[in-house]
Amino acid sequence: MIAADSVWKSFPVERDRPGFKEFITNVPKFLKSGRNQFWALKDVSFRVNKGECLGIIGRNGAGKSTLLSLLLGSSQPTKGKIEMQGKRTPLLELGAGFHQDMTGRENIIMNGILLGQTKDEVLMKIDEIIGFSGLEEFIDRPIRTYSSGMYMRLAFSVAIHTDPEILLIDEILSVGDEFFQKKSNEAILGLINRGITTVFVSHDMSSVKKICSRVLWLEHGGIMADGSPDDVVEKYITRGSDDGSKVY
């Protein structure tokens, strides 16, 4: 379902303006380029089979978000290639397409369409979406009147009812209150158990070990380990303990 082959991703870094002496002594260097390159991903290769749940772990700045953006298709590799076989459903920035002055019901329809459904398909599921969110009492009120928890619950409910083939998840298992968190965890596990291919980025090692069938550990843009959740998480935690950094 997912194939990444020798993927590199760089971003330009603007150089500070050189002083006069530095410029004079290094004219060829500064005429050639005013920018350096920061490599967020370096020669990353992996496969994700149908029905597999791949966890991606690593510290802040390791390249996890960059890799997710490539998998989503919102950016392209500098070198290498990524192939995706199936419809991608992101659980990343929940509610990013919501309109504050529209009602919850209207936003369900609009967001469902943005996530690849037809209007008729969304309408067929709208009662199920509303029921899962638990927002029946508020569904015909403008989104701007919702609390942040209500907003996230509705966005999550829409996303998981779009018949995903590939789920891309980034730290969203803490949606809403404790009851809804349990409900959302069970919903995601249900999708995974049904064979939905999943990529799950998280700092929560207990969640990673609970739901993932395999884990990829990124460090400074490269792959440090790829294997069973228990083995890779143990290596990651041990590495953090060895250098004194905090690993959750």
C-alpha positions in Angstrom: 0.0 0.0 0.0 2.9 2.4 0.7 6.4 2.2 -0.7 9.1 4.8 0.0 12.4 4.4 -1.9 15.5 6.3 -1.0 13.5 9.4 0.0 15.4 12.6 0.8 13.8 15.9 1.7 15.6 19.2 2.0 14.6 22.8 2.9 16.5 25.9 2.0 18.1 27.7 4.9 18.8 31.4 4.3 22.4 32.5 5.1 23.1 35.5 7.3 24.6 38.3 5.3 28.4 38.1 5.4 30.5 40.8 6.8 32.7 42.8 4.4 35.9 40.9 5.3 34.2 37.5 5.1 32.7 38.4 1.7 36.0 39.6 0.3 37.9 36.5 1.4 35.2 34.1 0.1 33.8 35.8 -3.0 33.4 32.5 -5.1 31.6 30.8 -2.2 29.0 33.6 -1.7 28.5 34.2 -5.4 27.7 30.5 -5.9 25.0 30.3 -3.4 23.3 32.4 -0.7 21.6 29.4 0.8 22.4 26.2 2.6 20.2 23.1 2.6 18.7 21.4 5.7 18.0 17.7 5.0 14.9 16.8 7.1 14.9 13.2 5.6 18.0 11.3 4.5 17.7 8.1 2.4 14.5 6.8 4.0 13.1 3.5 2.6 10.3 1.3 3.8 7.2 -0.6 2.8 3.8 -0.8 4.5 1.6 -3.8 3.5 -2.2 -3.8 3.3 -3.6 -4.0 6.8 -0.4 -3.2 8.6 -0.1 -0.4 11.2 3.2 1.3 11.1 4.2 3.4 14.1 6.7 6.2 13.6 8.6 7.5 16.6 11.4 9.9 17.2 12.2 13.1 19.0 11.0 16.5 17.9 12.8 17.5 14.7 13.6 13.8 13.8 11.6 14.1 10.5 8.3 12.6 11.5 6.1 15.5 10.4 8.0 15.9 7.2 7.5 12.2 6.4 3.8 12.5 7.1 3.5 15.5 4.7 5.1 13.4 2.0 2.8 10.5 2.6 -0.2 12.9 2.5 1.0 14.4 -0.7 1.1 18.0 0.5 4.8 18.1 -0.4 7.1 16.1 -2.6 10.5 14.4 -2.0 13.7 16.2 -3.1 15.1 12.9 -4.2 13.6 9.4 -4.3 9.9 8.5 -4.6 6.8 7.5 -2.6 4.0 5.4 -4.0 0.6 5.2 -2.3 -2.0 2.6 -3.4 -5.3 3.8 -1.9 -7.3 6.7 -0.7 -5.6 8.6 2.1 -7.5 9.9 5.1 -5.5 12.2 7.4 -6.2 12.4 11.1 -3.7 15.3 11.4 -5.1 18.8 11.8 -8.7 17.8 12.7 -11.3 20.3 11.5 -8.9 22.2 9.3 -11.7 22.6 6.7 -14.4 23.7 9.1 -16.2 27.0 8.7 -16.9 28.9 11.9 -20.2 30.4 10.8 -21.7 27.1 9.5 -23.5 24.7 11.6 -22.1 21.3 12.8 -24.4 19.6 10.3 -23.3 21.8 7.4 -19.6 21.3 8.3 -20.0 17.5 8.3 -21.2 17.7 4.7 -18.5 20.1 3.6 -15.6 18.3 5.5 -16.8 14.9 4.3 -16.6 16.1 0.7 -13.2 17.6 1.3 -12.1 14.1 2.6 -13.1 12.5 -0.7 -16.8 11.6 -0.2 -19.7 12.6 -2.4 -22.5 14.6 -0.8 -24.9 11.6 -1.1 -22.3 9.4 0.7 -22.0 11.8 3.5 -25.7 12.2 3.9 -26.1 8.4 4.1 -23.7 8.4 7.1 -24.6 11.7 8.7 -26.8 10.3 11.5 -24.0 7.8 12.3 -21.4 10.6 12.4 -23.6 12.8 14.6 -24.3 9.9 16.9 -20.7 8.9 17.3 -19.7 12.5 18.1 -22.4 12.7 20.8 -23.3 16.3 19.7 -26.9 15.7 18.7 -28.1 18.6 20.9 -25.6 21.1 19.3 -25.4 19.9 15.7 -27.5 22.7 14.2 -25.6 25.4 16.0 -22.7 27.3 14.4 -19.3 25.8 15.0 -18.0 29.0 16.6 -20.2 28.2 19.6 -18.5 24.9 20.2 -15.8 24.3 22.8 -12.5 23.0 21.5 -13.4 19.5 22.7 -16.7 19.5 20.9 -15.0 20.8 17.7 -12.4 18.0 17.8 -15.0 15.3 18.5 -17.0 16.3 15.4 -13.9 16.5 13.2 -12.8 13.1 14.4 -16.2 11.6 13.8 -16.3 12.9 10.2 -12.8 11.6 9.5 -13.3 8.0 10.6 -16.5 7.7 8.7 -15.0 8.4 5.2 -14.2 4.8 4.3 -10.5 5.2 4.5 -8.0 2.9 2.8 -4.9 4.5 4.3 -5.1 6.3 7.7 -2.4 8.9 8.5 -2.6 9.7 12.2 -0.6 12.3 14.1 -1.1 12.4 17.9 -4.9 12.7 18.0 -5.8 9.9 20.4 -6.5 12.4 23.1 -9.6 13.8 21.5 -12.3 15.0 23.9 -12.9 13.8 27.4 -11.8 10.4 28.9 -15.0 8.7 27.7 -14.6 9.9 24.1 -10.8 9.2 24.2 -11.7 5.5 24.9 -14.3 5.6 22.2 -11.9 7.1 19.6 -9.2 4.6 20.5 -11.6 1.7 20.0 -12.8 3.2 16.7 -9.2 3.4 15.4 -8.4 -0.1 16.6 -11.6 -1.3 14.9 -10.5 0.2 11.6 -7.0 -1.3 11.9 -8.5 -4.7 12.8 -10.7 -4.4 9.6 -7.5 -4.2 7.6 -7.2 -0.5 7.1 -3.5 0.4 6.4 -2.3 2.9 9.0 0.6 5.1 9.7 0.7 6.4 13.3 3.1 9.1 14.5 3.2 9.5 18.3 5.4 10.3 21.3 3.1 8.0 23.4 5.1 4.8 23.6 2.3 2.8 25.3 -0.1 3.7 22.5 2.5 2.8 19.9 3.0 -0.6 21.4 -0.7 -1.2 21.8 -1.9 -0.5 18.3 1.1 -0.9 16.0 2.3 -4.1 14.3 5.6 -2.5 13.4 7.6 0.6 14.4 10.0 2.9 12.5 12.4 5.0 14.6 13.6 8.2 13.0 16.7 10.1 14.2 18.1 13.2 12.5 16.1 12.4 9.3 17.3 8.8 9.0 16.0 5.4 10.1 17.6 4.1 13.3 15.5 1.0 13.6 12.6 -0.8 11.9 11.0 -3.8 13.6 8.6 -5.1 16.2 7.1 -2.4 18.6 8.6 -3.9 21.7 12.1 -4.1 20.3 12.2 -0.7 18.6 10.5 1.2 21.5 13.0 -0.5 24.0 16.0 0.7 21.8 14.5 4.2 21.6 13.9 4.5 25.3 17.3 3.0 26.1 19.0 5.5 23.7 17.2 8.4 25.4 18.3 7.1 28.9 21.9 6.8 27.8 22.3 10.4 26.6 20.2 11.8 29.4 17.3 13.0 27.2 13.7 12.5 28.2 11.7 9.9 26.3 8.0 9.3 27.0 
